[in-house]
Amino acid sequence: EYTLAGSVRHQMDPRFALSGGMDARYAAFAPGQVDKAAPPAGVIFAGAWAQSDYSVKDRFSVKAAIRGHYYDNIRSGNSRFDPEVSLLTKVNLSKWLSLEVSGDRLVQYYHTLEGLPVGWSLDMIVPTGAVVPPETALQANAGLNAKSGGHSLSAGGFYKQMDNLVYYKYAQSLFSGALASWEDHVDIGKGTSFGAEFLYEYIGGDIYTRVAYTL
């Protein structure tokens, strides 16, 4: 994988800033290659993004970002354009307590094949192609953050809707030539994830403590 990227940031005034950038990437995959039966798949990414930051010191801050992705799978001839958006708002309720709310639309062009629990982990990473579209997710998060002295505590909840999740139906044939034609043996579906996250940290002198839990 080879990547070239650049970004710029301009502080308009103490409260408002604009930033942006572009990147280009080439990656090569050889999923399930058996005696060159599956030639490597080359993919090209290109993207541009812009972000605005607005903040009032000790009161609130807002970050909004938009990104455009161009993706091309050279072997399959599949190309597409997808947008991403992100919004984060932080409000300081007091000197020690703040509220954060965020929402995102995300796109992922790399898939991790998952299949039947046959006793080993299937960590094969494959690209989006003519058969398998990119994974997309809509997610929202909200949480409270509290700080006092060296103590820091955050608690919040999240909700995520996902589409184009990939499930490999023949994980039991991992060590055969079946993986070379992996695109013919996948199911594509949807998913929903929700839960809560808790994090406690303490920094004092030579002591650092961290406890996290996700439900």
C-alpha positions as CSV (number, residue, x, y, z in Angstrom):
1,E,0.0,0.0,0.0
2,Y,1.3,3.4,-1.0
3,T,-0.2,6.7,0.1
4,L,0.4,10.4,-0.6
5,A,-1.5,13.0,1.4
6,G,-1.4,16.7,2.3
7,S,-3.4,19.1,4.4
8,V,-3.7,22.8,5.2
9,R,-5.3,24.7,8.1
10,H,-6.1,28.4,8.4
11,Q,-7.1,30.1,11.7
12,M,-9.6,32.7,10.6
13,D,-9.9,34.2,14.1
14,P,-9.6,32.9,17.6
15,R,-13.0,31.2,17.3
16,F,-13.1,29.9,13.7
17,A,-10.7,27.8,11.7
18,L,-10.9,26.0,8.3
19,S,-8.9,23.0,7.3
20,G,-8.8,20.7,4.3
21,G,-6.7,18.2,2.4
22,M,-6.4,15.6,-0.3
23,D,-4.9,12.1,-0.4
24,A,-4.3,9.3,-3.0
25,R,-3.6,5.7,-2.3
26,Y,-2.7,2.5,-4.3
27,A,-3.1,-0.9,-2.7
28,A,-2.7,-4.4,-4.0
29,F,-4.6,-7.5,-2.7
30,A,-4.1,-11.2,-3.3
31,P,-7.0,-12.8,-1.5
32,G,-7.1,-16.5,-1.7
33,Q,-4.3,-16.7,-4.2
34,V,-3.6,-20.4,-5.1
35,D,-1.0,-21.1,-7.8
36,K,-1.8,-17.7,-9.2
37,A,-5.4,-18.7,-9.8
38,A,-6.5,-15.3,-8.4
39,P,-4.3,-12.5,-9.8
40,P,-3.7,-9.7,-7.4
41,A,-6.4,-7.0,-7.3
42,G,-5.1,-3.4,-7.5
43,V,-7.3,-0.6,-6.1
44,I,-7.0,3.2,-6.3
45,F,-8.4,5.6,-3.7
46,A,-8.6,9.4,-4.0
47,G,-10.2,11.7,-1.6
48,A,-10.7,15.3,-0.6
49,W,-12.0,16.7,2.7
50,A,-12.9,19.9,4.4
51,Q,-13.5,20.7,8.1
52,S,-14.7,23.8,10.0
53,D,-14.0,24.4,13.7
54,Y,-15.9,26.9,15.8
55,S,-15.4,27.3,19.5
56,V,-16.1,29.7,22.3
57,K,-13.5,29.2,25.0
58,D,-14.8,27.4,28.1
59,R,-18.3,27.3,26.7
60,F,-18.8,25.1,23.6
61,S,-17.2,23.9,20.3
62,V,-18.5,22.6,17.0
63,K,-16.7,20.6,14.4
64,A,-18.2,19.8,11.0
65,A,-16.5,17.8,8.2
66,I,-17.3,16.5,4.8
67,R,-15.2,14.1,2.7
68,G,-15.5,12.7,-0.8
69,H,-14.1,9.3,-1.8
70,Y,-13.3,8.1,-5.3
71,Y,-12.6,4.3,-5.5
72,D,-11.5,2.2,-8.4
73,N,-11.0,-1.6,-8.4
74,I,-8.7,-2.0,-11.4
75,R,-9.2,-5.8,-11.9
76,S,-13.0,-5.7,-11.7
77,G,-13.4,-2.3,-13.4
78,N,-15.7,-1.2,-10.5
79,S,-15.5,2.5,-9.7
80,R,-17.6,4.7,-7.5
81,F,-17.8,7.9,-5.5
82,D,-19.1,8.1,-1.9
83,P,-19.5,10.9,0.6
84,E,-18.8,11.0,4.3
85,V,-20.0,13.5,6.8
86,S,-19.2,14.1,10.5
87,L,-20.6,16.5,13.1
88,L,-19.3,16.9,16.7
89,T,-20.6,19.3,19.3
90,K,-19.2,19.8,22.8
91,V,-20.9,21.9,25.5
92,N,-19.2,22.7,28.8
93,L,-22.0,22.5,31.4
94,S,-19.6,23.5,34.2
95,K,-15.8,23.8,34.9
96,W,-15.7,20.0,35.5
97,L,-18.6,18.6,33.4
98,S,-19.1,18.6,29.6
99,L,-21.5,17.0,27.2
100,E,-20.5,15.6,23.8
101,V,-22.8,14.6,20.9
102,S,-21.7,13.4,17.5
103,G,-23.1,11.9,14.3
104,D,-21.3,10.3,11.3
105,R,-21.8,8.7,8.0
106,L,-18.9,6.4,7.3
107,V,-17.8,4.3,4.2
108,Q,-15.3,1.4,4.3
109,Y,-13.8,-0.2,1.2
110,Y,-11.8,-2.9,3.0
111,H,-13.7,-6.0,4.3
112,T,-12.6,-8.6,6.8
113,L,-14.1,-12.0,5.9
114,E,-15.9,-13.6,8.8
115,G,-17.4,-17.1,8.7
116,L,-18.3,-20.2,10.7
117,P,-16.6,-20.6,14.1
118,V,-14.4,-23.5,13.0
119,G,-11.7,-23.1,15.6
120,W,-9.4,-20.5,14.0
121,S,-9.6,-16.8,13.2
122,L,-10.3,-15.8,9.6
123,D,-8.5,-12.5,9.3
124,M,-8.5,-12.2,5.4
125,I,-8.8,-8.6,4.3
126,V,-10.4,-8.1,0.8
127,P,-11.4,-5.1,-1.2
128,T,-14.7,-3.8,-2.5
129,G,-15.3,-5.1,-6.1
130,A,-18.0,-5.8,-8.7
131,V,-19.8,-8.2,-6.3
132,V,-19.2,-6.8,-2.9
133,P,-20.1,-3.1,-2.3
134,P,-18.4,-0.9,0.4
135,E,-19.6,-1.1,3.9
136,T,-21.5,1.9,5.1
137,A,-22.5,3.0,8.6
138,L,-24.7,5.7,10.2
139,Q,-23.8,6.2,13.9
140,A,-24.6,8.6,16.7
141,N,-22.9,9.0,20.1
142,A,-23.7,11.0,23.2
143,G,-21.8,11.2,26.5
144,L,-20.8,13.1,29.6
145,N,-17.2,13.9,30.5
146,A,-16.1,14.8,34.0
147,K,-12.7,16.0,35.3
148,S,-11.5,16.8,38.7
149,G,-7.8,17.0,39.7
150,G,-6.2,13.9,38.2
151,H,-9.4,12.0,37.8
152,S,-11.3,11.8,34.5
153,L,-14.6,9.9,33.9
154,S,-16.6,9.6,30.7
155,A,-19.8,7.7,30.1
156,G,-22.0,7.6,27.0
157,G,-24.1,5.6,24.6
158,F,-23.9,4.8,20.9
159,Y,-26.2,3.6,18.1
160,K,-25.0,2.4,14.7
161,Q,-26.8,1.1,11.6
162,M,-24.6,-0.8,9.1
163,D,-25.1,-2.0,5.6
164,N,-23.2,-4.3,3.2
165,L,-21.7,-6.5,5.9
166,V,-19.8,-9.5,4.5
167,Y,-20.1,-13.0,5.7
168,Y,-18.0,-15.8,4.2
169,K,-20.0,-19.0,3.9
170,Y,-17.2,-21.5,3.5
171,A,-14.8,-20.7,6.3
172,Q,-14.4,-24.5,6.8
173,S,-12.6,-24.6,3.4
174,L,-10.0,-21.9,4.4
175,F,-7.1,-24.2,3.5
176,S,-8.4,-25.2,0.1
177,G,-8.6,-23.5,-3.3
178,A,-12.2,-22.3,-2.5
179,L,-10.9,-19.0,-1.1
180,A,-9.6,-18.1,-4.5
181,S,-13.2,-17.5,-5.6
182,W,-14.2,-15.9,-2.3
183,E,-16.5,-13.3,-4.0
184,D,-18.8,-16.2,-5.2
185,H,-19.3,-17.4,-1.6
186,V,-20.3,-14.4,0.5
187,D,-23.6,-13.3,2.0
188,I,-24.2,-9.5,2.3
189,G,-26.5,-8.1,4.9
190,K,-27.3,-5.4,7.4
191,G,-26.6,-5.0,11.1
192,T,-27.4,-2.8,14.1
193,S,-25.1,-2.1,17.0
194,F,-25.9,-0.2,20.2
195,G,-24.5,0.0,23.7
196,A,-22.7,2.0,26.4
197,E,-19.1,2.9,27.1
198,F,-17.4,3.9,30.3
199,L,-13.9,5.1,30.9
200,Y,-12.1,6.1,34.1
201,E,-8.5,7.5,34.1
202,Y,-6.3,8.8,36.9
203,I,-3.0,10.6,36.5
204,G,-1.1,11.5,39.7
205,G,2.7,11.8,40.1
206,D,4.2,8.5,38.9
207,I,0.8,6.7,38.9
208,Y,-1.4,6.2,35.8
209,T,-4.6,4.1,36.1
210,R,-7.2,3.4,33.4
211,V,-10.4,1.3,33.6
212,A,-12.7,0.9,30.6
213,Y,-15.9,-1.1,30.0
214,T,-18.2,-1.5,27.0
215,L,-21.7,-2.9,27.2
